[in-house]
Amino acid sequence: MEVWKEFEANQLTHSAAHYLVAVHDILGDQGYVRSADIAKKLGIARSSASMGLHALIEKGYLKEDANKFLKLTPKGQQVAKEIIGKKVVLKRFFQDILKVDPYQAEVDTCKIEHLISSETGANLLTFIQFMSSQDPQVKKVLDKFFQLSNSAACPGLKSCTVCETVCLKEMLPTKLRVVPSNK
């Protein structure tokens, strides 16, 4: 399979991931959940919630009893927990390491939390743990990163060891440059 087609091979859609996490959260909060609870939590029509949840039942992520109460299957429980874990890790990476604005970090996390692999999530967690350590050498690396990130000049495409066709840094408005926190 060509790499770009991997997106379409993802086991869950963006909406389905939110439905599973909502079921997980509501079950944790009140011990039971119905379609109307999901609609309310996600701010969507009951009919949309019903259709989305039915698709998750058909795929084996959820079960519905005779009273229309929903439960996560073991498969659904595992996937919901993975999404929640990757969400936490991604948001920490964006906010704590890259110093992305909290709202933008939340938006970006929401866009990709269900798309990255468990391997990538686990390796990102290890990287965050490393970068959050109190090691003086790590602090020097972070200081150098913020210094480079905030420098006005970019080496240009011919000198850059990363960019090949376009420099994203040059496209970024100056007001959005990374500013290190004084932790």
N, C-alpha and C positions, 0 to 999 in steps of 0.2 A: 504494500500500500504506500502511496506517496505521502510524504509527511503532512502536507497541507490538508489531506483528507482525514487525518486523525481527529480533527475537531468534530467532524460529523460522526465519528465512531465513539464519541464520549457516551458513557452509559446514561447520563442524566442531562436534561436540558437545564437551563438557568432556573426556570420556574419550578421544575420538579425538585431541584436541590432546595429551593426555598420552602416548598411544601414539606419536604422531609424534615428539615430543620425546625419548621414551625410545629409539626406534629411532635417531634422530640421535646421541644421547649414547653409546649402546652401540657403534654403528658407529665413532664417533670413538675410543672407548676400546680396543676389541678387534678392529675391522676386519670383524666379521661379527656377525649377530644372527639369532636364531630366536625363535619364539613363546614358548618356555620362558624365554628371557632377559628378555623383556618382562614376563611374569608375575612373575618373581622380582623385577625392579627395581621394579615397581609394587605388589607385594604382593597380587596377585590370583590367582584360579584360572587354570590353564592354558587351560581351556575358555573362560573369559571373554576372555582375551587372544587366543585363536585366533579367536573370533567377531568381536571388535573389529578385529583386524588384517585379517581377510577383508573386512570392510566397507571398509577403507581401500584394499585392493587393488582392489576393485570400483569405487571412486571415482577410481582412478588416482593415488593418493598413494604407493603401495608396489608393488613387484614381488616375486614369490617365485620362486626358481629350483627346479630339479628336486630339489635337496637340502634344500629348505625353508628356505634362507637368504633373508632379507629385505633389500631395498635400497630406498632412497628414490628415487622418480622425480624428475625435475627439478621437477615441481609440488610433490611432497612435501617436497623439500629446501628450496624457497623458503618454503613455509608453515611448516615447522619453524623455519627461521632467523628468520622474522618473529615467531613466537610467543616464541622465546627472546629476541629483541631487545626486544619489548614487555614481557616479564617483567622484564628488567634495568631498563628505564626506569621502569616502574611501581613496582618495589620501591625504587629510588633516590628517586623522588618521595615515596612514602609515608614512608620512613625519613629521608631527608636534608633534605627540604623541609618536610614536614608533621610530622616527628618522631613518627610512629606507632611504637609498640612493635615491635621487629623480628619477633617471632612474628606479631603481628597484620598487619604489613605483608606478610609471606609469605602468610598466609591470604587476605588481600584481593587480593593480586596473582594468586594461583592462581585465584581466582574469576573474574577478568576479563581475564586476559592474552590469551586467544584471542577475546575478544568485541569489543575496541576496534579501530577501523579503523587502517590504516597511517598515514593522515593524522593522526589523533589521536595516535598513538604518536610520530610525527615532531615534531609541534608540542609535545608534552609534553617531548620531549628538548630542544628549543630552549629551552623555559621553564626546565628544570632547569639547563641551561648558563648561562642568564642569571642565575637566582637563586643559582647557585654562584660567580658571578664575584666578583672582589675589589673591585668598584666600591663606593665608600662610600655612594652613594645606594641601592644594592641592600641593603646592610647596614642602612640606616635603615628601608627598607621591611620587611625581615624582622623587625627589632626591633619595629616598630609592629605587625606581624602577630601576633607572640608576645604583645605587650602586650594587644592586643585579644582574642586568643584566651584569654588567662588572666584577663581581667577577670571579676569575679564577676557583674556585671550584664549583661543582654542588653537591647538597646533596646526589645524587645517587638515583636510583630507589626505594630502600627500604625506604628511608626517605622522598621522594618527595610526596607532596600531590596532584600533578597534573599528572605527568607522570605515565603511567601504564606499558608500554612495552619497550619504548625506550626514551632516553633523547635527544631531538632535540638540546638542548644547547651544549651538548658534541659533537655533530656532526658538529656544526657550526665552521668554521675556525675563529681563534682568531682575525684576521684582520677585521672581519665583526661584531664584538661585538658592542653593542649600546654605543654611546658616546653622552652625553647630550650637548645641545647647551647652550651657555651662554646668554640667553635672559634675 
